[in-house]
């Protein structure tokens, strides 16, 4: 027998050892439940799928590249939701680079009080960004392309960071759990599958480039540079969370761009491949600019080829019309001209676009599959050209 003092009474009462043990066990269970609840709460707070409780404005750039994407603080909430943090601004170029049918979500961040600028006389130049500007590009595949906002798999995130006047590329590979992306410089081949808009199952071995391969496309005058953020690419509406607005207007409103409406009006905007309101010529030239023009321009790695595909080029010969390649090897196939007017399927340009052979395909990097819609567009455009106009 034991004497046990109750809390609600001043006296003592006699209880058995068995009853005392029962009380202890009951309170032990309650304690364990409480500890388990606290553990779950703590784990939820620090779950790897939660974006880090930080912000790009607090980053120490001398520590770059960080090991994990979450450490940058670009996104809030679940990391894989890609919900931008304060002043992390979404953007979308009018004409998009083909990357094996991957969808992309792009964001930009700049330090408070800094802005990008541009030269209206050089519309093919990317915006001139301030130091510590960061461009964020996420590559993902919806499980079902007919439901693009549904379940998805994020494959990689690429960062371009400007430090001391120099752009640096930092690639991040997402894990299978979709909770984190780790810095990976060596590149990787990743099996990816999806259902297309026709209900057909598709699969590829997605090629994530290594850090050095970024320079192959992002080079102007042998200097690493961004490709997409140009005035000609951003001068169109975007559906922000708080409404639809022209992107350049939003950038200026946030202080991310210093420009005048007059300067912007002097730049001819590019258009999307499937823009129903744009001409075939504008759609084709825009497509060639973003997919080929980053190399085939007067300042690009392929400038010596004489094939110049930036949107501003006016000389049809430099587009490739009735132009024989300088040195194409097997890339020319049985054809003589880069563009043979009226002969969309008998031109070197479409021959190279319609191949995945390493010695033939163009672009050389960034894809392991053929962009059927792109080939169709350029074939139609070449078919519409009249040879007699270019003799």
TALINGI-V422058 format. One record per backbone hydrogen bond with DSSP energy under -0.5 kcal/mol. CO is the residue of the C=O (numbers start at 1). NH is the residue of the N-H. E is the energy in kcal/mol with one decimal. If there is no record, write none. Layout:
BEGIN
CO/NH/E  CO/NH/E
END
This chain:
BEGIN
2/4/-0.5  2/15/-2.4  4/6/-0.5  4/13/-1.4  11/6/-0.7  13/4/-2.2  15/2/-2.3  16/20/-2.2  17/21/-2.5  18/22/-1.7  19/23/-2.0  20/24/-2.1  21/25/-2.6  22/26/-2.4  23/27/-2.3  24/28/-2.2  25/29/-2.5  26/30/-2.0  27/31/-2.1  28/32/-2.5  29/33/-2.5  30/34/-2.1  31/35/-2.7  32/36/-2.5  33/37/-2.4  34/38/-2.5  35/39/-2.5  36/40/-2.4  37/41/-2.4  38/42/-2.6  39/43/-2.6  40/44/-2.4  41/45/-2.0  42/46/-1.6  44/47/-0.9  47/50/-2.1  49/79/-3.5  52/54/-2.4  55/58/-2.5  56/59/-1.6  59/61/-0.8  60/63/-2.1  61/64/-1.3  67/183/-2.5  68/71/-1.1  69/72/-1.7  70/52/-0.7  70/73/-0.9  73/56/-0.5  74/85/-3.1  76/83/-0.5  77/51/-4.2  78/81/-1.6  79/82/-1.6  82/84/-0.7  83/76/-2.5  85/88/-2.2  87/89/-0.9  89/108/-2.2  91/106/-0.7  99/102/-2.1  103/140/-2.4  105/138/-2.8  106/91/-1.7  107/136/-3.0  108/89/-2.7  109/134/-2.8  111/114/-1.8  116/258/-2.6  117/128/-3.4  118/120/-0.6  119/122/-2.0  122/125/-1.8  123/232/-0.5  127/129/-1.1  128/117/-1.7  130/133/-1.4  133/162/-2.3  134/109/-2.3  135/160/-2.2  136/107/-2.5  137/158/-3.0  138/105/-1.8  139/155/-2.9  139/156/-1.1  140/103/-2.9  141/153/-2.3  143/195/-2.0  144/147/-2.2  145/148/-0.5  147/150/-2.2  151/143/-2.8  151/144/-0.5  153/141/-2.3  155/174/-2.0  156/139/-2.9  157/172/-2.6  158/137/-2.4  159/170/-2.5  160/135/-2.6  161/163/-0.6  161/168/-2.4  162/132/-3.6  163/166/-1.8  166/163/-3.1  168/161/-2.7  170/159/-2.3  171/184/-2.3  172/157/-2.5  173/182/-2.6  175/178/-1.4  180/175/-2.7  181/69/-2.6  182/173/-2.8  185/211/-2.4  188/190/-0.6  188/208/-3.1  190/206/-2.3  192/204/-2.4  194/196/-0.5  194/202/-3.4  195/145/-3.2  196/199/-2.2  200/196/-3.0  202/194/-2.2  204/192/-2.7  204/206/-0.8  206/190/-3.2  206/208/-0.9  207/209/-0.6  208/188/-2.0  210/213/-0.7  210/214/-0.7  211/214/-0.8  212/215/-1.2  213/216/-1.3  213/217/-0.6  214/217/-0.9  214/218/-2.3  217/219/-1.1  218/225/-2.6  220/223/-1.3  223/220/-2.3  224/167/-0.5  228/230/-1.8  229/127/-2.4  230/233/-1.1  230/234/-1.6  231/235/-1.1  232/270/-3.0  233/94/-1.6  234/236/-2.2  234/248/-0.7  236/247/-2.1  238/240/-1.3  238/245/-2.1  240/243/-1.5  243/240/-1.8  245/238/-2.0  246/250/-2.1  247/251/-2.8  248/252/-2.3  249/253/-2.4  250/254/-2.1  251/255/-0.5  251/256/-2.8  251/257/-0.9  252/255/-0.8  256/116/-2.4  257/259/-0.7  260/264/-2.1  261/265/-2.2  262/266/-0.8  263/266/-0.6  264/267/-1.9  266/268/-0.6  272/275/-1.4  274/276/-0.6  275/278/-1.3  279/283/-2.2  280/284/-2.5  281/285/-2.8  282/286/-2.1  283/287/-2.2  284/288/-2.5  285/289/-1.9  286/290/-2.2  287/291/-2.1  288/292/-2.1  288/293/-1.8  289/293/-0.7  292/295/-1.6  292/296/-2.8  295/297/-1.8  295/302/-1.6  296/309/-2.9  296/310/-0.6  297/300/-2.1  299/221/-3.2  300/303/-1.7  302/305/-1.6  303/306/-1.3  306/308/-0.8  307/309/-0.6  310/313/-1.9  314/316/-0.7  315/318/-0.9  315/319/-1.0  316/320/-0.8  316/321/-2.1  317/320/-0.9  318/308/-2.2  320/323/-1.7  320/339/-2.5  323/338/-3.1  328/331/-2.3  329/332/-1.3  330/333/-1.1  332/335/-1.7  337/348/-2.5  338/349/-2.5  339/322/-2.8  339/341/-0.8  340/343/-2.8  343/346/-1.2  347/351/-1.9  348/352/-2.4  349/353/-1.9  350/354/-1.9  352/355/-1.1  352/362/-1.3  357/360/-2.0  357/361/-2.9  370/372/-1.4  371/375/-2.5  372/376/-2.4  373/377/-2.1  374/378/-2.4  375/379/-2.3  376/380/-2.3  377/381/-2.3  378/382/-2.5  379/383/-2.3  380/384/-1.4  381/385/-0.6  382/342/-3.0  382/385/-1.1  385/387/-0.6  386/389/-1.6  387/390/-1.9  388/391/-0.6
END
